[in-house]
Amino acid sequence: MSLHPPPWKAALALAFASVHVAGCGALLGIEPGRDAPQENGSRPAEETVDAGAENATAHDGAASALLFDDFESYAPGEWPLDVVHSGTWQPKTKLGGASVGIETDGSNVLFLKCTPQQHDVCDAYLETVQTFGDFELTVRMKTVTAQSIPKAGGALQWHARGPDVLNYAFMIHEAGWWLARIDAGSFEALASGTRPALDLQAARWYAVRVEERSQTIKVTVDDQLLATVTDATPIGAGTIYFQAYNSAARFDDLVVR
């Protein structure tokens, strides 16, 4: 395993502004323009908005879900890394400094924490053993602490072929949010915006809903449709990852249908 962060993370740590890496596509923070995703969360030629979209509650359809976990069946404590837990989850780390497990926040919740040690960045991951194709996913997520580097926080990855190898990803950070495609370490922003933005003092939960059908991805947060985008070359089936990037994050009430 390389001890150097992937190129897109190194770029994120250098600037908030628009950055372009050869062969990588547009990085988050770009201003809307001819080739850039727009603030409303769509590529210019593919913009659609569904003002009536409703965010499912965490437990809707849990009995018939492909995967449901409210983390209440686990005892509080840290989980060993790189070991499959309860046949469902596998904690992982990149560049060290990570811990994953269960803690209490009103009820049992999943926690991921990552503090940089030998390097400027680090990640904690929790991956599903199961893979998923088209789906509708709902989860509650909260970033508790974040390091003082750009775009740190908790994130959700799906259709993953390994952390940061090939997947889609969504994050709410201190300057707003982004939806991206990551391919062999390169980062392409599919959509981004300035609201909602991470508020560490409020320590609030966000209700996130992701729908993927064929080439179309929709992301809704707290009943607000943020993005509808079309990927002409969809990734296909893969695992789901929770991620903490230079941060401590919590997740709860996952439902995948």
DRENPA-3360 file (N, C-alpha, C; in nm, 2 decimals, always signed):
BEGIN
1 = MSLHPPPW = +0.08/-0.12/+0.00/+0.00/+0.00/+0.00/+0.09/+0.12/+0.00 ~ +0.05/+0.22/-0.09/+0.13/+0.34/-0.09/+0.11/+0.43/+0.03 ~ +0.21/+0.49/+0.08/+0.20/+0.58/+0.20/+0.17/+0.72/+0.16 ~ +0.14/+0.75/+0.04/+0.11/+0.88/-0.01/-0.04/+0.90/-0.04 ~ -0.10/+1.01/+0.00/-0.24/+1.02/-0.03/-0.27/+1.03/-0.18 ~ -0.39/+0.98/-0.22/-0.42/+0.99/-0.36/-0.42/+1.14/-0.41 ~ -0.39/+1.16/-0.54/-0.38/+1.29/-0.60/-0.49/+1.39/-0.56 ~ -0.61/+1.34/-0.57/-0.72/+1.44/-0.54/-0.72/+1.48/-0.40;
9 = KAALALAF = -0.68/+1.40/-0.30/-0.68/+1.44/-0.16/-0.57/+1.54/-0.14 ~ -0.45/+1.52/-0.20/-0.35/+1.62/-0.19/-0.39/+1.75/-0.25 ~ -0.46/+1.75/-0.36/-0.51/+1.87/-0.42/-0.61/+1.94/-0.33 ~ -0.70/+1.87/-0.26/-0.80/+1.93/-0.17/-0.73/+2.00/-0.06 ~ -0.62/+1.94/-0.01/-0.55/+2.00/+0.11/-0.48/+2.12/+0.07 ~ -0.46/+2.15/-0.05/-0.38/+2.27/-0.09/-0.47/+2.39/-0.11 ~ -0.60/+2.38/-0.15/-0.67/+2.50/-0.19/-0.82/+2.47/-0.18 ~ -0.89/+2.58/-0.15/-1.04/+2.58/-0.15/-1.09/+2.61/-0.29;
17 = ASVHVAGC = -1.01/+2.68/-0.37/-1.05/+2.73/-0.50/-1.05/+2.62/-0.60 ~ -1.09/+2.66/-0.73/-1.09/+2.57/-0.84/-0.95/+2.52/-0.87 ~ -0.94/+2.38/-0.88/-0.82/+2.32/-0.92/-0.84/+2.22/-1.02 ~ -0.75/+2.21/-1.12/-0.77/+2.11/-1.22/-0.64/+2.02/-1.23 ~ -0.65/+1.89/-1.23/-0.54/+1.80/-1.23/-0.55/+1.73/-1.37 ~ -0.44/+1.72/-1.44/-0.44/+1.66/-1.57/-0.50/+1.52/-1.57 ~ -0.60/+1.51/-1.65/-0.67/+1.38/-1.67/-0.76/+1.35/-1.56 ~ -0.78/+1.44/-1.46/-0.87/+1.41/-1.34/-1.00/+1.47/-1.35;
25 = GALLGIEP = -1.03/+1.56/-1.44/-1.16/+1.63/-1.44/-1.16/+1.74/-1.34 ~ -1.28/+1.80/-1.32/-1.29/+1.92/-1.23/-1.29/+1.88/-1.09 ~ -1.22/+1.95/-1.00/-1.22/+1.93/-0.86/-1.33/+2.01/-0.80 ~ -1.37/+1.97/-0.68/-1.48/+2.05/-0.61/-1.43/+2.19/-0.58 ~ -1.52/+2.28/-0.57/-1.48/+2.42/-0.55/-1.48/+2.50/-0.67 ~ -1.51/+2.43/-0.79/-1.50/+2.50/-0.92/-1.62/+2.59/-0.93 ~ -1.61/+2.70/-1.00/-1.72/+2.79/-1.03/-1.80/+2.74/-1.15 ~ -1.93/+2.75/-1.15/-2.01/+2.70/-1.26/-1.96/+2.77/-1.39;
33 = GRDAPQEN = -1.95/+2.70/-1.50/-1.91/+2.76/-1.63/-1.95/+2.66/-1.74 ~ -1.88/+2.68/-1.85/-1.92/+2.60/-1.97/-1.91/+2.45/-1.94 ~ -1.80/+2.40/-1.87/-1.78/+2.26/-1.85/-1.81/+2.22/-1.71 ~ -1.85/+2.31/-1.62/-1.86/+2.28/-1.48/-2.00/+2.25/-1.44 ~ -2.02/+2.16/-1.34/-2.15/+2.14/-1.28/-2.20/+2.27/-1.22 ~ -2.34/+2.29/-1.22/-2.40/+2.41/-1.17/-2.43/+2.40/-1.02 ~ -2.45/+2.52/-0.96/-2.47/+2.53/-0.82/-2.60/+2.45/-0.78 ~ -2.69/+2.43/-0.87/-2.82/+2.36/-0.84/-2.80/+2.21/-0.84;
41 = GSRPAEET = -2.68/+2.16/-0.87/-2.65/+2.02/-0.86/-2.67/+1.94/-0.98 ~ -2.66/+2.00/-1.10/-2.67/+1.92/-1.22/-2.57/+1.97/-1.32 ~ -2.54/+1.88/-1.42/-2.46/+1.92/-1.53/-2.56/+2.01/-1.62 ~ -2.51/+2.11/-1.69/-2.60/+2.20/-1.75/-2.69/+2.14/-1.85 ~ -2.65/+2.04/-1.93/-2.74/+1.98/-2.03/-2.83/+1.88/-1.97 ~ -2.82/+1.85/-1.84/-2.89/+1.74/-1.79/-2.97/+1.77/-1.67 ~ -2.99/+1.90/-1.65/-3.06/+1.95/-1.52/-3.20/+1.91/-1.52 ~ -3.24/+1.85/-1.41/-3.38/+1.82/-1.38/-3.40/+1.85/-1.23;
49 = VDAGAENA = -3.51/+1.90/-1.19/-3.54/+1.92/-1.05/-3.68/+1.87/-1.02 ~ -3.69/+1.79/-0.91/-3.81/+1.73/-0.87/-3.85/+1.79/-0.73 ~ -3.92/+1.90/-0.74/-3.95/+1.98/-0.61/-4.03/+1.89/-0.52 ~ -4.10/+1.79/-0.57/-4.19/+1.71/-0.48/-4.12/+1.59/-0.42 ~ -3.99/+1.57/-0.44/-3.93/+1.46/-0.39/-3.94/+1.45/-0.24 ~ -3.97/+1.33/-0.18/-3.98/+1.31/-0.04/-3.87/+1.23/+0.01 ~ -3.82/+1.27/+0.13/-3.72/+1.19/+0.19/-3.78/+1.08/+0.28 ~ -3.75/+0.95/+0.25/-3.80/+0.84/+0.33/-3.74/+0.85/+0.47;
57 = TAHDGAAS = -3.82/+0.81/+0.57/-3.77/+0.80/+0.71/-3.68/+0.68/+0.72 ~ -3.60/+0.68/+0.82/-3.49/+0.58/+0.83/-3.55/+0.44/+0.83 ~ -3.66/+0.42/+0.89/-3.71/+0.28/+0.91/-3.82/+0.24/+0.81 ~ -3.85/+0.33/+0.71/-3.95/+0.29/+0.61/-3.90/+0.17/+0.53 ~ -3.98/+0.07/+0.52/-3.95/-0.05/+0.44/-3.83/-0.13/+0.50 ~ -3.80/-0.11/+0.62/-3.68/-0.19/+0.68/-3.70/-0.34/+0.67 ~ -3.82/-0.38/+0.69/-3.85/-0.53/+0.68/-3.81/-0.59/+0.55 ~ -3.83/-0.52/+0.44/-3.81/-0.57/+0.31/-3.68/-0.51/+0.25;
65 = ALLFDDFE = -3.60/-0.45/+0.33/-3.48/-0.38/+0.28/-3.37/-0.48/+0.24 ~ -3.29/-0.44/+0.14/-3.17/-0.52/+0.11/-3.07/-0.52/+0.22 ~ -3.06/-0.41/+0.29/-2.98/-0.40/+0.41/-3.04/-0.29/+0.50 ~ -3.05/-0.33/+0.63/-3.10/-0.24/+0.73/-3.01/-0.25/+0.85 ~ -2.96/-0.14/+0.91/-2.89/-0.15/+1.03/-2.90/-0.02/+1.11 ~ -2.96/-0.03/+1.23/-2.97/+0.09/+1.32/-2.86/+0.08/+1.43 ~ -2.78/-0.03/+1.42/-2.66/-0.04/+1.51/-2.70/-0.06/+1.66 ~ -2.83/-0.10/+1.68/-2.87/-0.12/+1.82/-2.83/-0.26/+1.87;
73 = SYAPGEWP = -2.80/-0.35/+1.78/-2.77/-0.49/+1.82/-2.63/-0.51/+1.86 ~ -2.54/-0.40/+1.85/-2.40/-0.41/+1.88/-2.37/-0.35/+2.02 ~ -2.28/-0.40/+2.09/-2.23/-0.34/+2.21/-2.14/-0.22/+2.18 ~ -2.14/-0.11/+2.26/-2.05/+0.00/+2.24/-1.91/-0.05/+2.25 ~ -1.82/+0.00/+2.16/-1.68/-0.03/+2.17/-1.62/-0.02/+2.03 ~ -1.49/-0.04/+2.02/-1.42/-0.03/+1.90/-1.41/-0.16/+1.83 ~ -1.42/-0.16/+1.69/-1.41/-0.28/+1.61/-1.27/-0.30/+1.56 ~ -1.21/-0.42/+1.55/-1.08/-0.44/+1.49/-1.08/-0.41/+1.34;
81 = LDVVHSGT = -0.98/-0.35/+1.29/-0.97/-0.32/+1.15/-0.94/-0.44/+1.07 ~ -0.99/-0.44/+0.94/-0.97/-0.54/+0.84/-1.02/-0.68/+0.89 ~ -1.12/-0.68/+0.97/-1.19/-0.80/+1.01/-1.34/-0.78/+0.99 ~ -1.40/-0.88/+0.92/-1.54/-0.87/+0.89/-1.62/-0.88/+1.03 ~ -1.71/-0.79/+1.05/-1.78/-0.78/+1.17/-1.93/-0.82/+1.15 ~ -1.98/-0.92/+1.22/-2.12/-0.97/+1.21/-2.16/-1.01/+1.07 ~ -2.06/-1.05/+0.99/-2.09/-1.09/+0.85/-2.14/-0.98/+0.76 ~ -2.14/-0.85/+0.81/-2.19/-0.74/+0.73/-2.09/-0.63/+0.70;
89 = WQPKTKLG = -2.01/-0.60/+0.80/-1.92/-0.48/+0.79/-1.77/-0.52/+0.80 ~ -1.69/-0.44/+0.73/-1.55/-0.45/+0.74/-1.48/-0.32/+0.76 ~ -1.43/-0.29/+0.88/-1.36/-0.16/+0.90/-1.22/-0.16/+0.83 ~ -1.19/-0.04/+0.77/-1.06/-0.03/+0.70/-1.00/+0.11/+0.73 ~ -0.87/+0.13/+0.70/-0.81/+0.26/+0.72/-0.71/+0.28/+0.60 ~ -0.68/+0.40/+0.58/-0.57/+0.44/+0.49/-0.48/+0.54/+0.55 ~ -0.35/+0.51/+0.56/-0.25/+0.60/+0.62/-0.26/+0.61/+0.77 ~ -0.33/+0.51/+0.83/-0.33/+0.50/+0.98/-0.41/+0.60/+1.05;
97 = GASVGIET = -0.41/+0.58/+1.18/-0.48/+0.68/+1.27/-0.63/+0.66/+1.28 ~ -0.69/+0.55/+1.24/-0.83/+0.53/+1.23/-0.88/+0.44/+1.34 ~ -1.01/+0.47/+1.38/-1.08/+0.37/+1.46/-1.23/+0.38/+1.42 ~ -1.29/+0.26/+1.43/-1.43/+0.24/+1.39/-1.50/+0.16/+1.50 ~ -1.63/+0.19/+1.52/-1.70/+0.11/+1.62/-1.83/+0.17/+1.66 ~ -1.88/+0.14/+1.77/-2.02/+0.18/+1.82/-2.00/+0.27/+1.94 ~ -2.07/+0.38/+1.94/-2.08/+0.46/+2.06/-2.23/+0.51/+2.08 ~ -2.25/+0.59/+2.18/-2.39/+0.63/+2.21/-2.41/+0.78/+2.18;
105 = DGSNVLFL = -2.51/+0.81/+2.11/-2.55/+0.95/+2.08/-2.71/+0.95/+2.08 ~ -2.76/+0.94/+2.20/-2.90/+0.92/+2.22/-2.94/+0.77/+2.21 ~ -2.89/+0.71/+2.11/-2.90/+0.56/+2.09/-2.76/+0.51/+2.03 ~ -2.75/+0.38/+2.01/-2.63/+0.34/+1.95/-2.61/+0.39/+1.81 ~ -2.49/+0.44/+1.78/-2.46/+0.49/+1.64/-2.32/+0.43/+1.60 ~ -2.30/+0.43/+1.47/-2.17/+0.39/+1.42/-2.08/+0.52/+1.43 ~ -1.95/+0.50/+1.47/-1.86/+0.61/+1.47/-1.74/+0.57/+1.38 ~ -1.68/+0.67/+1.31/-1.55/+0.65/+1.24/-1.47/+0.77/+1.28;
113 = KCTPQQHD = -1.34/+0.75/+1.32/-1.26/+0.86/+1.36/-1.12/+0.84/+1.29 ~ -1.06/+0.95/+1.25/-0.93/+0.94/+1.18/-0.85/+1.07/+1.22 ~ -0.74/+1.05/+1.28/-0.65/+1.16/+1.31/-0.52/+1.14/+1.25 ~ -0.47/+1.23/+1.16/-0.35/+1.21/+1.09/-0.23/+1.19/+1.18 ~ -0.14/+1.09/+1.15/-0.03/+1.06/+1.23/+0.10/+1.10/+1.15 ~ +0.15/+1.01/+1.07/+0.27/+1.03/+1.00/+0.25/+1.12/+0.87 ~ +0.13/+1.14/+0.83/+0.10/+1.21/+0.71/-0.01/+1.32/+0.74 ~ -0.03/+1.41/+0.64/-0.12/+1.52/+0.66/-0.27/+1.48/+0.66;
121 = VCDAYLET = -0.30/+1.36/+0.59/-0.43/+1.32/+0.57/-0.45/+1.17/+0.62 ~ -0.57/+1.13/+0.65/-0.60/+0.99/+0.68/-0.75/+0.97/+0.66 ~ -0.78/+0.84/+0.65/-0.92/+0.80/+0.63/-0.96/+0.68/+0.72 ~ -1.08/+0.68/+0.77/-1.14/+0.57/+0.83/-1.25/+0.52/+0.74 ~ -1.27/+0.39/+0.72/-1.38/+0.34/+0.63/-1.45/+0.23/+0.70 ~ -1.57/+0.21/+0.66/-1.65/+0.09/+0.70/-1.72/+0.05/+0.57 ~ -1.69/-0.07/+0.53/-1.74/-0.12/+0.40/-1.84/-0.23/+0.42 ~ -1.95/-0.24/+0.34/-2.04/-0.35/+0.34/-1.97/-0.47/+0.28;
129 = VQTFGDFE = -2.00/-0.59/+0.32/-1.96/-0.71/+0.26/-2.04/-0.73/+0.13 ~ -2.17/-0.69/+0.14/-2.26/-0.71/+0.03/-2.24/-0.60/-0.08 ~ -2.26/-0.64/-0.20/-2.26/-0.54/-0.31/-2.40/-0.51/-0.36 ~ -2.42/-0.39/-0.42/-2.55/-0.34/-0.46/-2.54/-0.28/-0.60 ~ -2.65/-0.31/-0.68/-2.66/-0.24/-0.81/-2.75/-0.11/-0.79 ~ -2.85/-0.09/-0.87/-2.94/+0.02/-0.85/-3.01/+0.01/-0.72 ~ -3.02/+0.12/-0.65/-3.08/+0.12/-0.52/-3.14/+0.25/-0.48 ~ -3.20/+0.25/-0.36/-3.24/+0.37/-0.29/-3.19/+0.36/-0.15;
137 = LTVRMKTV = -3.11/+0.45/-0.10/-3.04/+0.44/+0.02/-3.08/+0.56/+0.11 ~ -3.11/+0.54/+0.24/-3.13/+0.64/+0.33/-3.04/+0.62/+0.45 ~ -2.98/+0.73/+0.51/-2.89/+0.72/+0.62/-2.89/+0.85/+0.69 ~ -2.87/+0.85/+0.82/-2.84/+0.98/+0.90/-2.69/+0.99/+0.92 ~ -2.63/+1.10/+0.89/-2.49/+1.12/+0.91/-2.46/+1.25/+0.98 ~ -2.35/+1.25/+1.06/-2.31/+1.37/+1.13/-2.16/+1.38/+1.14 ~ -2.10/+1.49/+1.11/-1.96/+1.51/+1.14/-1.94/+1.58/+1.27 ~ -1.87/+1.52/+1.36/-1.85/+1.57/+1.50/-1.73/+1.66/+1.51;
145 = TAQSIPKA = -1.62/+1.62/+1.46/-1.50/+1.71/+1.45/-1.44/+1.70/+1.32 ~ -1.37/+1.80/+1.27/-1.30/+1.80/+1.15/-1.17/+1.87/+1.16 ~ -1.06/+1.82/+1.10/-0.93/+1.89/+1.10/-0.93/+2.01/+1.02 ~ -0.84/+2.10/+1.05/-0.84/+2.23/+0.98/-0.77/+2.23/+0.84 ~ -0.83/+2.14/+0.76/-0.79/+2.14/+0.62/-0.91/+2.14/+0.53 ~ -0.90/+2.19/+0.41/-1.02/+2.20/+0.33/-1.10/+2.06/+0.31 ~ -1.23/+2.07/+0.32/-1.31/+1.96/+0.28/-1.30/+1.84/+0.36 ~ -1.27/+1.85/+0.49/-1.27/+1.74/+0.58/-1.41/+1.71/+0.63;
153 = GGALQWHA = -1.44/+1.58/+0.66/-1.57/+1.55/+0.72/-1.61/+1.41/+0.69 ~ -1.73/+1.37/+0.73/-1.78/+1.24/+0.70/-1.84/+1.23/+0.56 ~ -1.83/+1.12/+0.50/-1.87/+1.10/+0.36/-1.94/+0.96/+0.34 ~ -2.01/+0.95/+0.23/-2.07/+0.83/+0.19/-2.02/+0.79/+0.05 ~ -1.98/+0.67/+0.03/-1.94/+0.62/-0.10/-2.02/+0.50/-0.14 ~ -2.05/+0.48/-0.27/-2.12/+0.37/-0.31/-2.08/+0.32/-0.45 ~ -2.13/+0.20/-0.49/-2.08/+0.13/-0.61/-1.93/+0.13/-0.61 ~ -1.88/+0.10/-0.49/-1.73/+0.11/-0.47/-1.66/-0.02/-0.51;
161 = RGPDVLNY = -1.54/-0.01/-0.57/-1.45/-0.12/-0.60/-1.33/-0.11/-0.51 ~ -1.35/-0.05/-0.40/-1.23/-0.03/-0.31/-1.24/+0.12/-0.27 ~ -1.19/+0.16/-0.15/-1.19/+0.30/-0.11/-1.11/+0.39/-0.21 ~ -1.18/+0.49/-0.27/-1.12/+0.59/-0.35/-1.06/+0.52/-0.48 ~ -1.10/+0.40/-0.52/-1.05/+0.34/-0.64/-1.15/+0.36/-0.75 ~ -1.27/+0.32/-0.74/-1.38/+0.35/-0.84/-1.51/+0.35/-0.76 ~ -1.57/+0.47/-0.75/-1.70/+0.48/-0.68/-1.76/+0.62/-0.70 ~ -1.88/+0.64/-0.65/-1.94/+0.77/-0.63/-1.93/+0.80/-0.49;
169 = AFMIHEAG = -1.93/+0.93/-0.46/-1.91/+0.98/-0.32/-1.99/+1.11/-0.30 ~ -2.04/+1.13/-0.17/-2.11/+1.25/-0.13/-2.06/+1.29/+0.00 ~ -2.03/+1.42/+0.02/-1.99/+1.48/+0.14/-2.05/+1.61/+0.17 ~ -2.08/+1.64/+0.29/-2.12/+1.78/+0.34/-2.00/+1.82/+0.42 ~ -1.94/+1.94/+0.38/-1.82/+1.99/+0.44/-1.84/+2.13/+0.49 ~ -1.74/+2.20/+0.54/-1.76/+2.33/+0.59/-1.80/+2.44/+0.49 ~ -1.77/+2.42/+0.36/-1.80/+2.52/+0.26/-1.92/+2.48/+0.18 ~ -1.98/+2.37/+0.21/-2.10/+2.32/+0.13/-2.11/+2.17/+0.11;
177 = WWLARIDA = -2.13/+2.13/-0.01/-2.14/+1.98/-0.03/-2.09/+1.95/-0.17 ~ -2.06/+1.82/-0.20/-2.02/+1.78/-0.33/-2.07/+1.64/-0.35 ~ -2.10/+1.61/-0.48/-2.13/+1.47/-0.53/-2.02/+1.45/-0.64 ~ -1.95/+1.34/-0.63/-1.84/+1.32/-0.72/-1.83/+1.17/-0.77 ~ -1.75/+1.16/-0.87/-1.71/+1.02/-0.92/-1.56/+1.02/-0.90 ~ -1.52/+0.91/-0.84/-1.37/+0.89/-0.82/-1.33/+0.77/-0.90 ~ -1.23/+0.78/-0.98/-1.18/+0.68/-1.07/-1.03/+0.67/-1.07 ~ -0.98/+0.56/-1.01/-0.83/+0.54/-1.00/-0.76/+0.66/-0.94;
185 = GSFEALAS = -0.82/+0.72/-0.84/-0.76/+0.83/-0.77/-0.80/+0.97/-0.82 ~ -0.85/+0.98/-0.94/-0.90/+1.10/-1.00/-1.04/+1.14/-0.95 ~ -1.06/+1.27/-0.94/-1.18/+1.32/-0.88/-1.26/+1.41/-0.98 ~ -1.38/+1.37/-1.01/-1.46/+1.45/-1.10/-1.59/+1.49/-1.02 ~ -1.60/+1.62/-1.00/-1.72/+1.68/-0.94/-1.84/+1.67/-1.03 ~ -1.94/+1.59/-0.99/-2.07/+1.58/-1.07/-2.16/+1.69/-1.04 ~ -2.16/+1.74/-0.91/-2.24/+1.85/-0.87/-2.19/+1.90/-0.73 ~ -2.21/+2.03/-0.70/-2.17/+2.09/-0.58/-2.26/+2.21/-0.55;
193 = GTRPALDL = -2.25/+2.25/-0.42/-2.33/+2.37/-0.38/-2.28/+2.42/-0.24 ~ -2.33/+2.53/-0.20/-2.29/+2.59/-0.08/-2.38/+2.57/+0.04 ~ -2.50/+2.52/+0.02/-2.60/+2.49/+0.12/-2.66/+2.35/+0.09 ~ -2.67/+2.26/+0.19/-2.63/+2.28/+0.33/-2.47/+2.28/+0.35 ~ -2.42/+2.34/+0.46/-2.28/+2.34/+0.49/-2.27/+2.28/+0.63 ~ -2.15/+2.23/+0.66/-2.12/+2.17/+0.79/-2.12/+2.27/+0.90 ~ -2.20/+2.25/+1.00/-2.20/+2.33/+1.12/-2.15/+2.25/+1.24 ~ -2.03/+2.25/+1.27/-1.97/+2.17/+1.38/-2.03/+2.21/+1.52;
201 = QAARWYAV = -2.05/+2.34/+1.54/-2.11/+2.38/+1.67/-2.25/+2.33/+1.69 ~ -2.33/+2.32/+1.59/-2.46/+2.27/+1.60/-2.46/+2.12/+1.62 ~ -2.35/+2.05/+1.56/-2.34/+1.91/+1.57/-2.47/+1.84/+1.52 ~ -2.52/+1.88/+1.41/-2.65/+1.83/+1.37/-2.64/+1.71/+1.28 ~ -2.75/+1.63/+1.28/-2.76/+1.52/+1.19/-2.82/+1.56/+1.06 ~ -2.78/+1.50/+0.95/-2.84/+1.52/+0.82/-2.90/+1.39/+0.77 ~ -3.02/+1.40/+0.73/-3.09/+1.28/+0.67/-3.06/+1.28/+0.52 ~ -2.98/+1.18/+0.48/-2.94/+1.18/+0.34/-3.01/+1.06/+0.27;
209 = RVEERSQT = -3.05/+1.09/+0.14/-3.11/+0.99/+0.06/-3.04/+0.99/-0.08 ~ -3.00/+0.87/-0.12/-2.94/+0.86/-0.25/-3.02/+0.76/-0.33 ~ -3.06/+0.80/-0.45/-3.13/+0.71/-0.54/-3.04/+0.69/-0.67 ~ -3.02/+0.57/-0.71/-2.95/+0.55/-0.84/-3.03/+0.45/-0.92 ~ -3.07/+0.49/-1.04/-3.14/+0.41/-1.14/-3.07/+0.42/-1.27 ~ -3.01/+0.32/-1.32/-2.94/+0.32/-1.45/-2.83/+0.42/-1.45 ~ -2.85/+0.53/-1.53/-2.75/+0.63/-1.54/-2.78/+0.76/-1.45 ~ -2.89/+0.76/-1.38/-2.93/+0.88/-1.31/-2.91/+0.86/-1.16;
217 = IKVTVDDQ = -2.85/+0.97/-1.10/-2.83/+0.97/-0.95/-2.90/+1.09/-0.89 ~ -2.98/+1.07/-0.79/-3.04/+1.18/-0.71/-2.99/+1.18/-0.57 ~ -2.97/+1.30/-0.52/-2.92/+1.31/-0.38/-3.02/+1.41/-0.31 ~ -3.08/+1.37/-0.20/-3.17/+1.46/-0.12/-3.11/+1.46/+0.02 ~ -3.12/+1.58/+0.08/-3.08/+1.60/+0.22/-3.18/+1.68/+0.29 ~ -3.23/+1.62/+0.40/-3.34/+1.69/+0.48/-3.45/+1.74/+0.39 ~ -3.50/+1.64/+0.31/-3.62/+1.67/+0.22/-3.59/+1.77/+0.11 ~ -3.47/+1.81/+0.09/-3.43/+1.91/-0.02/-3.35/+1.83/-0.12;
225 = LLATVTDA = -3.41/+1.83/-0.25/-3.33/+1.77/-0.36/-3.21/+1.86/-0.40 ~ -3.09/+1.80/-0.38/-2.97/+1.88/-0.41/-2.92/+1.86/-0.55 ~ -2.93/+1.73/-0.60/-2.87/+1.71/-0.73/-2.95/+1.59/-0.80 ~ -2.96/+1.61/-0.93/-3.00/+1.51/-1.02/-2.90/+1.51/-1.14 ~ -2.82/+1.41/-1.15/-2.72/+1.40/-1.26/-2.73/+1.27/-1.33 ~ -2.68/+1.28/-1.45/-2.67/+1.16/-1.54/-2.52/+1.13/-1.57 ~ -2.48/+1.00/-1.54/-2.35/+0.96/-1.58/-2.36/+0.87/-1.70 ~ -2.30/+0.91/-1.81/-2.31/+0.83/-1.93/-2.24/+0.70/-1.93;
233 = TPIGAGTI = -2.15/+0.68/-1.83/-2.08/+0.55/-1.82/-2.09/+0.51/-1.67 ~ -2.20/+0.47/-1.63/-2.22/+0.43/-1.49/-2.13/+0.33/-1.44 ~ -2.09/+0.33/-1.31/-1.99/+0.24/-1.26/-2.04/+0.10/-1.25 ~ -2.17/+0.08/-1.21/-2.22/-0.05/-1.19/-2.22/-0.09/-1.04 ~ -2.25/-0.22/-1.02/-2.26/-0.27/-0.88/-2.13/-0.26/-0.80 ~ -2.14/-0.24/-0.67/-2.03/-0.23/-0.58/-2.07/-0.22/-0.44 ~ -1.98/-0.21/-0.35/-2.01/-0.20/-0.21/-2.04/-0.06/-0.17 ~ -2.09/-0.04/-0.04/-2.11/+0.09/+0.02/-2.01/+0.11/+0.13;
241 = YFQAYNSA = -1.96/+0.23/+0.13/-1.86/+0.27/+0.23/-1.91/+0.39/+0.31 ~ -1.89/+0.39/+0.44/-1.89/+0.51/+0.53/-1.75/+0.55/+0.54 ~ -1.73/+0.68/+0.54/-1.59/+0.74/+0.55/-1.58/+0.85/+0.64 ~ -1.47/+0.86/+0.71/-1.43/+0.98/+0.79/-1.30/+1.03/+0.73 ~ -1.30/+1.15/+0.67/-1.17/+1.20/+0.61/-1.12/+1.31/+0.70 ~ -1.01/+1.28/+0.77/-0.95/+1.38/+0.87/-1.06/+1.43/+0.96 ~ -1.14/+1.34/+1.02/-1.25/+1.39/+1.10/-1.30/+1.28/+1.19 ~ -1.40/+1.31/+1.27/-1.48/+1.21/+1.34/-1.62/+1.22/+1.30;
249 = ARFDDLVV = -1.68/+1.11/+1.25/-1.82/+1.12/+1.20/-1.90/+1.00/+1.26 ~ -2.03/+1.02/+1.25/-2.13/+0.92/+1.30/-2.23/+0.90/+1.19 ~ -2.28/+0.77/+1.19/-2.38/+0.73/+1.10/-2.48/+0.64/+1.17 ~ -2.61/+0.65/+1.12/-2.71/+0.57/+1.19/-2.83/+0.55/+1.09 ~ -2.91/+0.44/+1.12/-3.03/+0.41/+1.06/-3.02/+0.40/+0.90 ~ -2.93/+0.31/+0.87/-2.91/+0.28/+0.72/-3.02/+0.19/+0.67 ~ -3.08/+0.23/+0.56/-3.17/+0.14/+0.49/-3.13/+0.14/+0.34 ~ -3.11/+0.03/+0.28/-3.09/+0.01/+0.14/-3.20/-0.07/+0.08;
257 = R = -3.26/-0.02/-0.02/-3.37/-0.09/-0.09/-3.35/-0.10/-0.24;
% end
